[in-house]
Amino acid sequence: MYLQKFEVKNKTALVTGAGKGLGKACAIALAEAGANLIILSRTKTDLTKVEKQIIKLNRKCRSIVCDVTNYEDVKKTFSSISKLDILVNNAGTNRPEYFTKIKKKDMDDVVDLNIKAAFHIAQLASKIMLRSKNRKKVGASIINMSSQLGKVGAPRRSVYNMTKFGIEGLTKGMAVDLAKHNIRVNSVCPTFVKTPMVEKFFKDKEFMKSVLKNIPLGRIGSESDIATAVVYLASNASSMITGSSLVIDGGWTAK
């Protein structure tokens, strides 16, 4: 038999920024594939809704209110986790602005969340993964949420570009260090997806038109497109893939 299943049955997966958007979609998709979840977000009401959906799938779910930019909060959260097989390092943000007009606070905030927090989360998660005695045999998977803008530049996105190019570098460096423990590290690079964060940008009809013009397939991505790719990278179906990025951009970066 050559076909491997997209299965993560009884694995423990942690998803950051899981209250809405891509994080929510990834958490639910992993539960659909058989994983038990630990979900993190700053907003309790969002987490509660996602937790209820996961429990309906007959999977275990633990929700934790956590500001991932607060290192002490993150350390406390991770000290309470004993087992981890999958990390979806998803929490992130964007504040579009023309390069010379970017405010220092906005730059600091985006870098703190998209790069620094992602690094700390990945490092702490890796340490928990390494505590499992049979880790080399069973493996583990870390998926960093990147972007097509971790591959190419775009107008009014220089800080976001900087952070996502950084995530691509972090992914490759982590993959090399952790490979001997059979912990695989990859990134997912979506095009524009209609999430709560991106939806407000689409209110600008000219922006929406320019986005569609740049996607050869002529449509924006769906949350399901990204969540399915994440489940693939989390499963043993991708057991020989590490240090790579799965670009889900409808052809944007092919031009």
N, C-alpha and C positions, 0 to 999 in steps of 0.2 A: 504493500500500500504506500503510495507516494504522497497523497494529500494529507497534510496535517490540519487539525482542527483549530479554529480561532477559539480556544478554550482557556479559561483561567479559573477553573472550578476550584473553590475553597482557598484560593489565593487571597491575601490581604492587600488591598490597594488603597493608597492615600491620594486624594486629589485636593489641590489647593485652589482657591477661588471657585469652590464647587457650588456656590449658592445660585448661580445663574449662568447663562451663556454657555460657552464651550466647556467650562468646568462641570456644570450640571449635566450636560449631554454626555461627557466622558464618564462621569460617575455612574449614571444610569446605564450606559452601554456596558460598562464593566460588570455591573450587577447582572445585567441580562446574560452576560457570558459566564456567570457563575462565581464572580468574586464577592468577597465581603468588603465593605467600604469603611474608610475613615475619611470624613469630609470636613474641610476647613473653609471658613469664610469669616468676615467681620460681622455679618448680619445674621442673627439668630433666626429671624422669621424665614429668611430664604433657606437656611439649612434645614429647618423643620419640614418645609414643604418637600425638599429633595429626599430627606430621610424617609418620609412617609411613602414616597414612590418606590424607594429601594426596598423597604420592608414588605411592600405589596408583592415584590418579586421573590419573596421568601429568602432574602439574603440579609445578613447582619449588617447593621449600619451604626456607626458612632459619629455623631456630629460634635465638632469642637469650634467654639467661637475663638478666633485667633487672628491678630493683626500680624501678618507675616513680615512686616517691616520692623516690628519690635522684636529684637533678637532675644531678649529675656523671655518674652511671651512664647516665642517659638521654642526655645530650649525647654521651657516648662512643659509645653505641649508634647514634645518629642520624648521627654523623660517618662511620660506615661504610656508610651507605645512599646510593646514587647516584641511584636512580630510585624514584619513588613516584607512584601514580595514585589510590589509594584508602586512606583511613584509617578504621578502625573503632575509635573511642576508647572502649573497652569496660570497662577495668579499674575496679572499684569495690567498695564494701563497705557494710555497714550494721550498726549496733549498737543495736537497739531499746531504748528506755528512756523512762520517764515524764519529762516535761520538767524538773521540779525535781530529779530524781535523776541527771541526766546528769553523768558525770565529765568533767573538762576533758580528760584524756588521750584518752578515747573521742571526744569532739568534735573534737579536733585531728587524730586519726588519720583520721577519716572525711572531714574537710574536706581534709586533705593529699592523700588519694587521689582522692576524688570530684571535687574542684574544682581544686586547685593542680596536681596531676599531669596532669589532663585538659587544663588550659590549656597547660602546657609541652609536652606531647606534640603538641597541635594546632598550636602555634606552630612547633615544630621541623619537623613534617611539612609544613606550609605552605611553609616556606622551601625544602625539597627540591623540592616540587611546582613552585615558581616558577622553579627553575633550568632547567626544560625549555623550550627555545626555542619549541616549538610548543604550549605549554600552552593558550593561548587557543583554538586550533583543536580540540585533542583533549579539553580539559576535565579536571576531576578532581573527586573527591567525598570529603567528610569527613562521617562519620556519628558523632555523639555519642550514646552510650548514656544515655538519660535514664530516665524512669519515669512511670507515671500519677501518681506522687506528686510530679512536677514540675508537676502541674496542680491537684491538690487535696491537702488535709491529711489526716492519718490519726493515730490514737492511737499514742503511743510512737514516733513517726517524725519528730519535729521537726527533728533534725539532718539526717536523710536528705532530708526535705522541702526544707530550706534548700539543700542541695547540688544537688538536682535542679532546683529552681527556678533556681538559679544556672547550671546547664548549659543550660537553656532560654534564658536571657539571653545567655550566651556564644555559643550557636548563632546567634542573630539578629544579634549584633554582628559576628561573624566573617563571616557571610554577606554583609552589606552591604560590608565592607571588601574581601572577596576576589572579589566578583561580577565586577569588571572584568577579572579574569584567567580567568574561566570556571571558577573553583573553587567548587563548590556545597557548602553546609554545611547539614545537616539533623540532626534528632534523631529517635530512635525511643523511644517511651514505652510499655513493656510493662506489663501487669498482673502479678500474681504468676505466676511460671513455676516449675515444679519443677526447679530447678537445685540443685547441691550447697549453695549458700549459703542458699537458701530452704527446702530440704527439712527442715532442722532446726527451722524455725519451724512446719512442718506437723505435727510430732510432737504439738503442742498441738491436740487435736481441736476445742476450742472456737474456736481461732483459724482453723482450716481451715473450720469451719462458717460463721464470720463473713465470711471471704473469699468463699466461694461465694455467700453471701447478697447480697453487694455487686456480683456480676457478673451482669447480666441474662441473658447466654447460659448461665449455670449451670455453667461449667467454667473451670479455670485454663488459662493459655496453655501452648503447647508451645515447645520450643526451635526447632523448625522454623517456627512462626508468625513468630518474631522474625527468624530468619536469612533467610527469604524476603523479608521487608520490607527488610532490610539490602541484599540483592542488588539489589532494585528501585531503591533510592536510590543504589546504587553504579553502576548501569547508565545508559546513555543513554536508556532508557525514561522516566526521570524528569528529563530534561535541562532542563525549565522549572521545576523545583522547587528552591527554595533559601530558607533562613531559616524553614523550616517544621518541623513535628513530625508524625510519623506515630504516632498513638495506637492501640495494639493492646491494648485493655483489656476486650474483651467487653461494652462498654457502661458500665463502672464510672463514668466521668466524664460520661456523658450525663444522669445523674440530677440 
